[in-house]
């Protein structure tokens, strides 16, 4: 059985891009992050190293976790179709 990959590839890329944009926005809205980036009283507790330590992981996680879930759902869907057509 041959699979059409054009719709799956486009959907996975779009989901990955949305995750890579959405995850940092969510991360920036958290109170902990705002406190580290200068939201404390008189810049108390400012820690700019979070941009170098946490932000890359947030972006990578936002890009790859939705893509992984999408790939697993597509595999599950294809397996269900194969079971239905083979039975």
Backbone as CSV, one residue per row, in Angstrom:
resi,resn,N_x,N_y,N_z,CA_x,CA_y,CA_z,C_x,C_y,C_z
1,UNK,0.846,-1.178,0.000,0.000,0.000,0.000,0.892,1.242,0.000
2,UNK,0.688,2.105,-0.978,1.485,3.320,-1.090,0.785,4.462,-0.353
3,UNK,1.572,5.224,0.377,1.031,6.328,1.168,1.311,7.648,0.487
4,UNK,0.352,8.526,0.518,0.586,9.891,0.028,1.146,10.698,1.183
5,UNK,2.331,11.254,0.972,3.026,11.934,2.065,2.919,13.448,1.993
6,UNK,2.383,14.013,0.904,2.378,15.467,0.775,1.525,16.149,1.838
7,UNK,0.346,15.647,2.133,-0.503,16.249,3.159,0.053,16.040,4.556
8,UNK,0.638,14.880,4.784,1.210,14.573,6.090,2.426,15.452,6.343
9,UNK,3.273,15.624,5.333,4.472,16.440,5.493,4.111,17.890,5.759
10,UNK,3.168,18.420,5.030,2.748,19.812,5.220,2.128,20.008,6.604
11,UNK,1.301,19.071,7.024,0.669,19.174,8.336,1.680,19.088,9.461
12,UNK,2.660,18.199,9.325,3.694,18.068,10.349,4.555,19.308,10.452
13,UNK,4.910,19.885,9.303,5.729,21.102,9.312,4.960,22.281,9.910
14,UNK,3.696,22.400,9.562,2.882,23.485,10.106,2.718,23.342,11.620
15,UNK,2.515,22.116,12.065,2.368,21.874,13.498,3.675,22.157,14.230
16,UNK,4.784,21.793,13.626,6.091,22.055,14.224,6.368,23.555,14.309
17,UNK,6.041,24.291,13.256,6.245,25.747,13.271,5.357,26.411,14.321
18,UNK,4.108,25.963,14.410,3.204,26.529,15.416,3.705,26.245,16.831
19,UNK,4.249,25.054,17.052,4.797,24.722,18.365,6.036,25.527,18.694
20,UNK,6.885,25.748,17.676,8.113,26.517,17.901,7.814,27.982,18.193
21,UNK,6.687,28.475,17.727,6.285,29.860,18.013,5.463,29.927,19.302
22,UNK,4.597,28.955,19.498,3.704,28.973,20.655,4.387,28.663,21.973
23,UNK,5.353,27.752,21.967,6.016,27.369,23.221,6.782,28.530,23.860
24,UNK,7.584,29.304,23.101,8.245,30.451,23.744,7.266,31.512,24.227
25,UNK,6.141,31.692,23.511,5.144,32.673,23.973,4.555,32.247,25.312
26,UNK,4.267,30.956,25.421,3.757,30.447,26.694,4.819,30.559,27.777
27,UNK,6.055,30.231,27.435,7.166,30.300,28.379,7.358,31.728,28.887
28,UNK,7.252,32.713,27.993,7.421,34.110,28.395,6.281,34.612,29.273
29,UNK,5.114,33.984,29.183,3.977,34.445,29.973,3.950,33.854,31.385
30,UNK,4.826,32.905,31.670,4.852,32.301,33.002,5.445,33.271,34.032
31,UNK,4.902,33.282,35.244,5.408,34.204,36.273,6.879,33.973,36.609
32,UNK,7.315,32.732,36.588,8.708,32.424,36.897,9.643,33.061,35.882
33,UNK,9.294,32.988,34.617,10.131,33.564,33.563,10.128,35.089,33.651
34,UNK,8.964,35.669,33.887,8.896,37.126,34.016,9.739,37.622,35.184
35,UNK,9.777,36.849,36.265,10.585,37.240,37.416,12.071,37.202,37.044
36,UNK,12.482,36.186,36.315,13.887,36.081,35.917,14.283,37.166,34.919
37,UNK,13.353,37.626,34.130,13.670,38.621,33.107,13.375,40.045,33.552
38,UNK,13.314,40.273,34.828,13.205,41.632,35.330,11.863,42.014,35.900
39,UNK,11.010,41.049,36.165,9.706,41.368,36.721,9.708,41.494,38.227
40,UNK,10.852,41.288,38.868,10.933,41.392,40.318,11.001,42.846,40.770
41,UNK,10.941,43.057,42.057,10.990,44.397,42.622,12.386,44.980,42.417
42,UNK,12.481,46.118,41.746,13.733,46.815,41.457,14.780,45.888,40.832
43,UNK,14.346,45.139,39.853,15.197,44.187,39.127,15.839,43.144,40.039
44,UNK,15.193,42.879,41.127,15.688,41.868,42.043,15.475,40.490,41.420
45,UNK,16.483,39.685,41.443,16.375,38.340,40.907,16.487,38.267,39.401
46,UNK,17.015,39.306,38.747,17.165,39.269,37.298,18.223,38.249,36.918
47,UNK,17.876,37.360,36.015,18.794,36.309,35.596,18.646,36.112,34.084
48,UNK,19.525,36.755,33.345,19.444,36.702,31.882,19.978,35.394,31.321
49,UNK,20.573,34.547,32.145,21.080,33.276,31.632,19.959,32.323,31.237
50,UNK,18.731,32.611,31.675,17.622,31.752,31.258,17.426,31.812,29.743
51,UNK,17.826,32.914,29.130,17.712,33.003,27.667,18.663,32.036,26.976
52,UNK,19.788,31.746,27.613,20.755,30.822,27.022,20.539,29.378,27.476
53,UNK,19.933,29.187,28.630,19.784,27.827,29.153,18.398,27.236,28.901
54,UNK,17.356,28.000,29.129,16.007,27.454,29.007,15.385,27.677,27.626
55,UNK,15.599,28.843,27.053,14.919,29.181,25.804,15.216,28.211,24.660
56,UNK,16.461,27.777,24.439,16.677,26.806,23.355,15.908,25.504,23.560
57,UNK,15.821,25.037,24.800,15.068,23.811,25.068,13.573,24.016,24.870
58,UNK,13.087,25.194,25.203,11.676,25.499,25.005,11.345,25.501,23.512
59,UNK,12.195,26.109,22.704,11.958,26.165,21.256,12.039,24.765,20.648
60,UNK,13.073,24.008,21.013,13.203,22.654,20.473,12.058,21.753,20.927
61,UNK,11.693,21.857,22.181,10.561,21.073,22.674,9.261,21.463,22.005
62,UNK,9.072,22.758,21.792,7.865,23.226,21.118,7.795,22.772,19.676
63,UNK,8.944,22.592,19.036,8.962,22.158,17.645,8.838,20.642,17.520
64,UNK,9.512,19.893,18.388,9.579,18.451,18.204,8.485,17.654,18.893
65,UNK,7.974,18.109,20.007,6.924,17.356,20.697,5.643,17.294,19.862
66,UNK,5.141,18.411,19.302,3.958,18.290,18.451,4.213,17.442,17.203
67,UNK,5.407,17.551,16.643,5.751,16.759,15.471,5.782,15.272,15.809
68,UNK,6.304,14.920,16.965,6.337,13.528,17.395,4.929,12.996,17.625
69,UNK,4.084,13.777,18.272,2.695,13.356,18.494,1.973,13.181,17.165
70,UNK,2.198,14.096,16.234,1.577,14.008,14.911,2.032,12.739,14.189
71,UNK,3.322,12.443,14.238,3.845,11.245,13.572,3.264,9.975,14.190
72,UNK,3.148,9.952,15.516,2.568,8.785,16.181,1.096,8.614,15.825
73,UNK,0.364,9.706,15.742,-1.048,9.619,15.347,-1.205,9.131,13.913
74,UNK,-0.335,9.592,13.016,-0.397,9.132,11.625,-0.062,7.641,11.526
75,UNK,0.917,7.191,12.304,1.266,5.764,12.306,0.114,4.930,12.851
76,UNK,-0.507,5.416,13.914,-1.642,4.709,14.499,-2.803,4.646,13.519
77,UNK,-3.050,5.763,12.823,-4.124,5.802,11.834,-3.855,4.825,10.689
78,UNK,-2.625,4.770,10.205,-2.283,3.849,9.128,-2.386,2.393,9.574
79,UNK,-2.005,2.139,10.806,-2.106,0.771,11.329,-3.567,0.355,11.444
80,UNK,-4.413,1.291,11.872,-5.851,0.978,11.974,-6.450,0.714,10.596
81,UNK,-6.033,1.496,9.601,-6.528,1.292,8.247,-6.077,-0.063,7.693
82,UNK,-4.829,-0.431,7.988,-4.315,-1.710,7.507,-5.054,-2.862,8.162
83,UNK,-5.383,-2.740,9.450,-6.139,-3.790,10.138,-7.549,-3.903,9.581
84,UNK,-8.163,-2.758,9.305,-9.522,-2.778,8.781,-9.585,-3.356,7.372
85,UNK,-8.603,-3.051,6.548,-8.640,-3.556,5.172,-8.176,-5.015,5.109
86,UNK,-7.360,-5.448,6.057,-6.857,-6.826,6.052,-7.805,-7.807,6.704
87,UNK,-8.711,-7.352,7.510,-9.597,-8.258,8.249,-10.800,-8.670,7.485
